[in-house]
Amino acid sequence: MAALLPRAKDFGLALPAPPTRPQRPSASTAFRGSFGLRCFALPAVASFLTSLRSQSRRRFSAPRRAVNTDAEYKIDLEGLVSLCKRRGFVFPSGEIYGGYNGFFDYGPLGAELKNNLKRMWWRKMVHCRDDVIGLDSSIVTTPSVHQASGHVDNFSDPMVDCTESKKRFRADQLMWAKVELEDGTSAGYVSMVEDGNVEVALKKAAKKLIKQKKIEGGFKELEIKDMTDATEEEVKLIPSPATGLPGSLTGARAFNLMFETYVGPYSDGASKSYLRPETAQGIFVNFKTVTYVMRQKIPFGIAQIGKAFRNEITPRQFLFRSREFEQMEIEYFIDPEADFKAIQEEWIMEMWNFLKAVGLKESLLDREVHEGEKLAHYARACTDIVFTYPFGTQELLGVAARGEYDLQQHAQASGESLEYQVPGQKRKFVPHVIEPSCGVDRLFLALLCSAYDEDEIDGEKRSLLRFHPCVAPITCAIFPLLKNKPPLVEKAKGLAAMLRSSGFNVLYDEAGTIGKRYRRMDEVGTPFCCTIDFDTLEDDTVTIRRRDDPLKVERKKREDIGAFLMKECQLPEQ
Ligand code: GAP
């Protein structure tokens, strides 16, 4: 049995540390480039390194996030990974071949949960608003799109290689420090891949180094830097985390994160294209057509849900940073003269309320505002909504005010005017954009973290997932009290069929005691269970047991169950 249980490394998972370390801003926020993405211009190696160093310093001295005291998780990331596999939520991709780092398969219940999340987002952002319409653009498109948007030249992360182990590290995640003795001499260098409490881990490594070298006395406080901040001389002296020895690391170099592909029968430069790294560009290049065919008036938004791909150097923390993921994005087009800050604030609140409505604990949410140097050059403002995961507080989604950058770039490169003609006026302009952008997989992970709970019912321990009914993979389970009593089985199957035809995902289960059946449903987050018993045969009522209030069982008319579930599954209004 143990062999069947997933191990953390099956998921490319760096084991988490408890959330004690105040977090620095995540790399993806720190390196937001011209598209709200990590991005560097690479005019020359020297200026590249200078830019890396200045970015690095900025990030390390950025204000520290407060530790969230409410985030006392009953499960750590490794436990969640294991739970996801055991209960059919997420599996490593290609597991029978040993898995594939940075890629995941959503199991039967994971697929339901993820689809429900996307459906709820679409409902709230598109169907419930009259100023947002939807789009589904292609994943692969003409490379001209990514050339114009700047991704081909600039969408990169800094990386360093270990020539000995052939391992590759993200430069901004490879942390190091010089171990300087009290008398000013150097005892050497220590390094590690950032994960959890860097200060404590490097201090421990420094103590070990001093002990190995049989040096008496202490060392000065460590000045921790990352590899984007190492000089050529220092690079030679810093040990590789893979071998523990210096001399095998290279300096920081840019690594483009886009996956390349070839379209058509030839694999040459002319047929090269890319898997999109964000869904946003598909919206920008369709702006003119959508505005025209749908007769849209500014302000209005175009929403899209779809896959994005990034060849992350170090995918980690399970679904948090993967190489294939989904985004839910809106490009909301506004008049350049409009009060963009007010509109951005409305979108931040819209996203915040959505996160709450689908069941994230508000105490685990926070905002992080990007200011001054941290803003991308095009951006007028950017605020992330961050979530406290078991491994620390990290970006869940971003709401950026992107100005007119993307539309201008595409207008220039394509030769098509992307100006908006104000109806009934002579005035024309290139709209500015507010962009709420949320990763589905990050939200999925946050939801699992928020929902996991353990309690005791009648002295018996249970573990459960407290999903809101609107996203729960199974809305209701239907049980006949006894499987060997045909009238009960028939009624139960009839109720399941009736609810299915009303659009609910229900599960019929007749195996084991009722108590065991309840536990199985608690474990996968099913909010309601209906049992057909002998009273049902008399008065056509069934028992309803709520996952979150299991001792209070009610009876309802069988024909009213559909309406009851419908009401419970409504997205809460804010
Ligand atoms: N169009 C803007 C954009 O793509 P981003 O901050 O790079 O901005 C937006 O990405 C969101 O996509 C993030 O807030 C995160 O939720 C998700 N995301 C980005 N990279 C990811 C990755 N490697 N794995 C999972 N989700 C990711």
Residues whose N, C-alpha, C, O or C-beta is under 5 A from the ligand:
A	BS01	GAP	S28 F35 G36 L37 P277 E278 A280 R310 L319 F320 R321 S322 F325 Q327 L396 L397 G398 S437 C438 G439 D441 R442
